[in-house]
Amino acid sequence: MLSGKKIVVILPAYNAEKTLKKTLDDIPEGVVDAYILVDDFSTDGTFQLAQELGINAFRHDVNKGYGGNQKTCYNEALKLDAEIIIMLHPDYQYEPKLIPAMAGMIASGVYDAVLASRILGRGAMKGGMPLYKYIANRILTLVENWTLGLKLSEYHSGYRAFSAKALRGIKYELNSDDFVFDNQMIAQLHAKKYRFGEISCPTKYFPEASSINFSRSMKYGLGVLMTALQYRLNKWGIIYFDYLK
């Protein structure tokens, strides 16, 4: 525990057999109270390896998508009475050693959500982020900051920490089962006036690291813009959306 808070790390997994142990090995000892891995119907041995490593492992009997995976992760973490929940992708793309710092930011009571930004510190391009993804990231973030009224350096990181109170305060079950789930969560948290913090995070792009292709990226980008528009319409009272209530 950190400052008396129960910390649970969730690992939304899909074909992460080659990188799971390496990810777990780099997490500092004595910080995390429990791990939850949800295997989204992988075609490799991710689920079996998680069981061998002795962590709480669940397996979907069909592929429910990235957002659907997270829904199961958060539900199971809250069942364990977690007070701080940290999402870390088990593909070793993000830096596991940052978990104590992210947990500490939540435990301090200053922030309700912490995003590990690949943009702060200029680590994205050095880590191998494709140029088109970097440009799209910057454009979408600019639009979202303007639309939501925030000043975040990045909205698209998959490395995040939340207080249990914040998760219980939003309707994440109503979100998409696809990748735009992450963006919808930010809109929900902001609509409920939860406080965001950011931390600089180096990232790594390599063959075993998960990544979406160009067509899926385009779909995600359109979903991000739609989420931003829905937030603004909801804010102005023109159209109300259930997931933002």
Secondary structure, DSSP 4 states (H G I P E B T S, - for coil): -BTTB-EEEEEEESS-TTTHHHHHHTSPTTS-SEEEEEE-S-SSSHHHHHHHTT-EEEE-SS--HHHHHHHHHHHHHHHTT-SEEEE--TTS-B-GGGHHHHHHHHHTTS-SEEEEESTGGGHHHHTT--HHHHHHHHHHHHHHHHHHT---S-S--S-EEEEHHHHHTS-GGGS-SSTTHHHHHHHHHHHTT--EEEEE--B---TTS----HHHHHHHHHHHHHHHHHHHHHHHTSS--GGG-
